[in-house]
Amino acid sequence: LGSGTVSDIAGNTGPATSRPATSVRLDRVAPTATITLPPSGSSGPVSASSVSVTVDWSEAVSDFAPESAVVTNGTVSNFVTVSGTRHTFTITPDVDGVVDLEIMAGAATDAAGNPSDPAGASIEIDRSGPNAMFEFAPDTDPTNAASIVVTVTFDELPVGLTLSDFVVVNGSASSIGGSGAIRTLILTPAADGELRLTLPAGAIADGAGNVSTNATTAATTIDRTAPTLAMTFSPSVNPTNAPTITVTITASETVTDLVGPDLVLTNATLLDFEGSGTSYSATIEPVSDGTVVVALDAAAAVDPA
């Protein structure tokens, strides 16, 4: 200040003086937080029992505490103030699924007293291996089909699934198709009998690296052999003078659709027909002396396949 620049109420002027200038820094910018989740900031899915969280601030802050980190589907522990601009803590998920982290507005303040802006992040936790379900077509058991189409439905996306992951007993697998969580393959039976398909435990993994822990298996019975029928007469003497004859029909396996009219009779009349499964009987009455013939059409009876 120069001489005479200031004066008192009596008119006295002050002498010239030189003093250093005084200043103040204005800060009205709220601090912001950057949240980093593993791996490399990915949002998941992650197979982990706990998640390490790093919070980096745009400037030094104070007052940030564990209760300011609000977590859905998890709990906070191991809270550490690394520096004024960095905090770390651990989230332990409650169950598999999305874990949400929210840092509330005003959770921390900078040196000027500005409250922090809100911030948030989420990560998907997946600690369960994929499971599969098989569906055969045709779904009849037994079946006489030359090939079986299998629909394989996973409860989550499998990674690296190939035809060689499947184990087939009494047949072979080919033509894997489909995409995502639904795949198809074709089974060709080798012979009559049980055709079994298995996806062993540990054969596949999901996107989080969890391997399947349960084996999936399904089977059907292949029957491409037609049933055979054998007939016997009672009385069995030939010739006979019996007024009626009982015809016993025995099938090589359980059959259906066999009824009395299926019998083709020559010189005889059908009086009664009964039976089921593999055993049937018919009572016939000869019309006149001579040869009595009982015949069955080849397609008269069918097995369950």
Salt bridges, closest charged atoms under 4 A:
ASP56 OD1 - ARG86 NE 2.56
ASP96 OD1 - ARG127 NE 2.93
ASP192 OD1 - ARG224 NE 3.91
GLU194 OE2 - ARG196 NH2 3.02
